[in-house]
């Protein structure tokens, strides 16, 4: 298992500060940036943070490409954060429009915008990572220097919870629909607030268990959303495991493929504008899939299971489990009927993210 070397306490403090609209600073190997989150700040806080009105806007490479800045030399590196020069018309309202693609069809850009040299690449990259794990838009006003009460380094930031530190917290009998003999096992790690759970169904019989890795989906699992197939997949997985004789459902707290509930709903808003799920994530400035399945491997290891049959259409789940030491003896397809609301979503998973149906 890979160990996390970051400081979970500092990461939590930094995320709390950003969600409150407070500035932080990140000291990287090539310089320090003071950062004010655009999503949660306001014009008054911006004026206090940047009285001179010179602070450029830090964006992700994906967002810069959406804004047609990628053909500029300072924004041409595909994976590099981008600084946008603070033009006179780039006030707080315009920075918000630059940051949030939901406003792309509503706010005519005044531009032109110009990418400028990035003085602290290490710190800027860490800032975007911090925004993602905090479930916020990856966009900041940025000033060189430590103009913030909280200063951390890129190595302080815990981008993923440390799977090696995951431990079983408790377990109990939990009869559920379609599996009245189920047992629930809760797992906790010091790095992240959300608890993962496993649902053990049936009695071990010497065979490799049928295992489903299910990422949390509030809209699909709880509210019955028809935009995705998560709810039916969850119910279908429990039935399939019960019918197989025995197995395990792992419920992973990685909402929205790892970008969080709010950003997932922003992606939904972009899908309403015509973008598919892949393009919606990249327009927001995130990776197509930010999930970490090493934690699932650790959960299986703690449950004494090092060989599984995996109920999935996603080859990446197989690859990540095997890379973390869990042998996958068989990939069992998990195919459910589409509906008019999720046909395009399922086609995108097949055609653009490699799912095999």
C-alpha positions in Angstrom: 0.0 0.0 0.0 1.1 3.6 -0.6 1.6 5.7 2.4 0.6 9.3 2.6 3.3 11.7 3.8 1.1 14.8 4.1 -0.2 16.5 7.2 -3.9 15.7 7.6 -4.3 18.4 10.3 -3.0 21.1 8.1 -5.0 19.9 5.1 -8.2 20.1 7.2 -7.4 23.5 8.5 -6.6 24.8 5.0 -9.9 23.4 3.6 -11.8 24.9 6.5 -10.2 28.3 5.8 -11.0 28.1 2.1 -14.6 27.2 2.7 -14.9 30.2 4.9 -13.5 32.5 2.2 -10.2 33.1 4.1 -6.8 33.4 2.4 -4.1 30.8 2.9 -0.5 30.6 1.6 1.3 27.6 0.1 5.1 27.6 0.2 6.5 25.5 -2.7 10.0 24.7 -3.8 10.0 27.4 -6.4 8.1 30.1 -4.5 5.2 31.0 -2.2 1.7 32.1 -3.2 -1.0 33.7 -1.0 -4.3 32.5 -2.3 -7.9 33.8 -1.9 -10.6 31.3 -3.0 -12.9 32.9 -5.6 -15.9 30.7 -4.8 -16.3 31.6 -1.2 -14.7 35.1 -1.0 -16.4 38.4 -1.9 -15.4 41.9 -3.1 -14.8 43.1 0.4 -12.4 40.3 1.2 -10.7 40.7 -2.2 -10.1 44.4 -1.4 -8.5 43.5 1.9 -6.4 40.7 0.3 -5.3 42.8 -2.7 -5.7 46.5 -2.1 -3.8 47.4 -5.2 -6.1 45.3 -7.4 -3.2 43.5 -9.2 -3.7 39.9 -8.1 -4.0 37.6 -11.1 -6.5 34.7 -11.3 -5.2 31.2 -10.9 -7.1 28.6 -12.9 -6.6 25.0 -14.0 -5.3 24.1 -17.4 -8.6 22.5 -18.3 -10.5 25.7 -17.5 -8.0 27.8 -19.3 -8.5 25.6 -22.4 -12.2 26.2 -22.2 -11.5 30.0 -22.1 -9.4 29.6 -25.3 -6.2 30.6 -23.5 -4.3 27.4 -24.3 -2.9 28.8 -27.5 -0.9 31.4 -25.5 2.6 30.5 -24.6 2.2 30.8 -20.8 -0.9 28.6 -20.9 0.1 26.0 -23.4 1.3 23.2 -21.1 -1.6 20.8 -20.9 -1.3 19.9 -17.2 0.0 23.2 -15.8 -2.0 25.7 -13.8 -2.5 29.0 -15.5 -2.3 32.6 -14.2 -4.6 35.2 -15.9 -3.4 38.8 -15.8 -5.5 41.1 -13.8 -6.9 43.5 -16.4 -8.9 46.5 -15.3 -12.2 44.8 -16.1 -11.3 41.7 -14.2 -13.2 42.5 -11.0 -14.7 40.0 -8.6 -17.8 39.4 -10.7 -15.8 38.7 -13.8 -13.4 36.4 -11.8 -16.4 34.4 -10.7 -17.6 34.1 -14.3 -14.1 33.0 -15.3 -14.0 30.4 -12.6 -17.5 28.8 -12.8 -18.5 27.3 -16.2 -22.1 27.4 -15.3 -22.0 31.1 -16.2 -20.4 30.6 -19.6 -23.7 31.0 -21.5 -24.9 33.8 -19.3 -22.0 36.2 -18.9 -20.4 37.6 -22.1 -16.7 37.8 -21.4 -15.2 41.2 -21.7 -11.6 40.1 -22.4 -9.2 39.7 -24.0 -7.6 37.7 -21.2 -3.8 37.1 -21.2 -1.9 34.3 -19.5 1.2 35.4 -17.7 4.2 33.6 -16.3 3.5 31.4 -13.2 6.1 32.3 -10.5 5.4 29.3 -8.2 4.3 26.3 -10.1 4.7 23.9 -7.2 2.4 26.0 -4.9 -0.1 26.6 -7.7 -0.5 22.9 -8.5 -0.9 22.2 -4.8 -3.6 24.9 -4.6 -5.7 23.2 -7.3 -5.3 19.8 -5.6 -6.5 21.4 -2.3 -9.5 22.9 -4.0 -10.5 19.5 -5.4 -10.3 17.6 -2.1 -12.2 20.4 -0.5 -15.0 20.1 -3.1 -14.5 23.7 -4.3 -13.9 25.3 -7.7 -10.2 25.3 -8.5 -9.8 29.1 -8.9 -8.0 31.7 -6.7 -6.7 35.2 -6.7 -3.0 34.7 -6.2 -0.2 37.0 -4.9 3.5 35.9 -4.5 4.4 35.9 -0.8 3.0 34.7 2.6 0.1 37.1 3.0 -2.0 34.7 5.1 -2.2 33.4 8.7 -2.1 29.8 7.6 1.0 28.7 5.5 1.5 25.1 4.4 3.7 23.3 1.9 2.6 21.1 -1.0 3.9 18.1 0.9 1.5 18.9 3.8 -1.5 18.4 1.5 -3.2 15.0 1.8 -4.6 14.4 -1.7 -6.0 11.0 -0.8 -6.6 9.4 2.5 -3.8 7.0 3.6 -5.2 3.6 2.8 -2.6 2.0 5.1 -4.1 3.9 8.1 -7.6 2.8 7.4 -9.0 0.6 10.2 -12.2 -1.1 11.1 -14.2 1.0 13.6 -17.2 -1.2 14.3 -19.5 -3.9 12.8 -23.0 -5.1 13.3 -25.8 -7.2 11.8 -27.8 -5.2 9.3 -30.7 -6.8 7.5 -31.4 -4.9 4.2 -33.8 -5.3 1.4 -32.7 -8.4 -0.7 -30.1 -9.4 2.0 -31.6 -10.0 5.4 -28.4 -11.8 6.6 -26.1 -8.9 5.9 -23.4 -7.5 8.2 -22.2 -3.9 8.0 -18.6 -3.0 8.8 -17.5 0.6 9.1 -14.0 1.9 8.4 -12.3 5.1 9.5 -9.1 6.9 8.7 -7.5 9.9 10.3 -7.2 11.8 7.0 -10.8 12.1 5.9 -14.1 12.8 7.7 -16.3 10.3 5.8 -16.5 6.7 6.9 -16.4 3.9 4.3 -18.5 0.8 4.8 -18.7 -2.7 3.7 -21.8 -4.8 3.5 -21.0 -8.5 3.9 -23.7 -10.7 2.3 -24.0 -14.5 2.8 -21.6 -16.9 4.4 -18.0 -17.4 3.1 -17.8 -20.8 1.4 -14.2 -21.0 0.3 -14.7 -19.3 -3.1 -13.5 -15.8 -3.9 -16.3 -13.4 -3.0 -18.2 -11.4 -5.5 -17.3 -7.8 -4.8 -18.8 -4.5 -5.9 -17.0 -1.2 -5.4 -19.8 1.4 -5.3 -18.9 5.1 -5.0 -21.3 7.2 -3.0 -24.0 9.0 -5.1 -26.5 10.9 -3.0 -28.6 11.8 -6.0 -28.8 8.3 -7.4 -28.6 6.1 -4.3 -31.0 8.2 -2.1 -33.1 10.5 -4.3 -33.5 8.1 -7.2 -31.9 10.2 -9.9 -32.4 9.0 -13.4 -29.4 11.0 -14.8 -27.0 8.1 -13.8 -27.3 4.4 -13.1 -25.9 4.5 -9.6 -29.1 3.6 -7.7 -30.0 0.6 -9.9 -26.4 -0.5 -9.8 -26.4 -0.4 -6.0 -29.6 -2.4 -5.7 -28.6 -4.8 -8.5 -25.2 -5.4 -6.8 -26.8 -6.5 -3.5 -29.1 -8.9 -5.4 -26.3 -10.3 -7.5 -24.1 -10.8 -4.5 -26.9 -12.6 -2.6 -27.6 -14.8 -5.6 -23.9 -15.7 -6.0 -23.9 -17.2 -2.5 -21.7 -14.7 -0.7 -19.8 -11.5 -1.4 -19.1 -7.9 -0.3 -20.4 -4.5 -1.3 -17.9 -1.7 -0.6 -19.6 1.7 -0.3 -16.9 4.3 -0.9 -17.3 7.9 0.2 -16.0 9.4 -3.1 -19.0 11.4 -4.4 -18.9 12.6 -8.0 -15.9 10.5 -9.0 -14.0 12.2 -6.3 -14.9 15.9 -6.9 -17.6 16.1 -4.2 -21.4 16.7 -4.3 -21.4 20.4 -5.1 -19.0 20.1 -8.0 -21.0 17.1 -9.2 -24.1 19.2 -9.3 -22.2 21.9 -11.2 -21.3 19.2 -13.7 -25.0 18.3 -13.9 -25.8 21.9 -14.7 -23.2 21.8 -17.6 -24.8 18.6 -18.8 -28.1 20.5 -19.0 -26.2 22.9 -21.4 -25.2 20.0 -23.6 -21.9 18.8 -22.3 -21.3 15.1 -21.5 -20.0 14.0 -18.2 -16.3 14.0 -19.3 -16.4 17.5 -20.8 -18.4 18.8 -17.8 -15.6 17.6 -15.4 -12.8 19.1 -17.5 -14.6 22.4 -18.0 -14.9 22.6 -14.2 -11.1 22.1 -14.0 -11.0 18.6 -12.7 -9.8 15.2 -13.9 -12.3 12.9 -15.5 -12.0 10.6 -12.5 -10.3 11.5 -9.2 -11.2 8.4 -7.2 -8.7 6.4 -5.3 -9.5 2.6 -5.2 -6.5 1.8 -3.0 -8.8 2.4 0.0 -11.0 -0.4 -1.3 -8.1 -2.8 -1.5 -7.2 -2.0 2.1 -10.8 -2.6 3.2 -10.7 -6.0 1.5 -7.4 -6.8 3.1 -8.8 -5.9 6.5 -11.7 -8.3 5.8 -9.3 -11.1 5.0 -10.0 -11.2 1.3 -7.0 -11.0 -1.1 -8.7 -12.6 -4.1 -12.1 -11.5 -5.5 -14.5 -11.7 -8.4 -15.2 -8.1 -9.3 -18.6 -6.9 -10.3 -17.8 -4.0 -12.6 -17.7 -2.6 -16.1 -14.7 -0.4 -15.3 -11.3 -1.9 -16.1 -9.6 0.8 -14.0 -11.1 -0.7 -10.9 -9.6 -4.0 -11.7 -6.2 -2.4 -12.5 -6.1 -0.3 -9.3 -7.1 -3.3 -7.0 -4.5 -5.5 -8.6 -1.9 -2.7 -8.2 -2.7 -2.6 -4.5 -2.3 -6.3 -4.0 -5.8 -7.7 -4.5 -6.0 -10.5 -7.1 -9.0 -10.2 -9.4 -9.8 -13.7 -10.6 -12.7 -12.6 -12.8 -14.4 -9.4 -13.9 -18.2 -9.9 -13.8 -20.1 -7.4 -16.0 -22.7 -5.3 -14.2 -25.2 -4.4 -16.9 -28.6 -2.8 -16.2 -31.1 -1.3 -18.7 -30.8 2.4 -19.6 -33.5 5.0 -19.4 -34.1 8.1 -21.6 -32.3 10.3 -19.0 -29.1 8.3 -18.7 -28.6 6.9 -22.2 -26.0 9.5 -23.1 -24.3 9.1 -19.8 -23.9 5.4 -20.3 -22.7 5.9 -23.9 -20.0 8.4 -22.6 -18.8 5.8 -20.0 -18.5 3.3 -22.8 -17.0 5.5 -25.5 -14.8 7.9 -23.5 -13.9 6.3 -20.2 -13.3 2.7 -21.3 -16.2 1.0 -19.6 -16.9 -2.5 -21.0 -20.6 -3.4 -21.2 
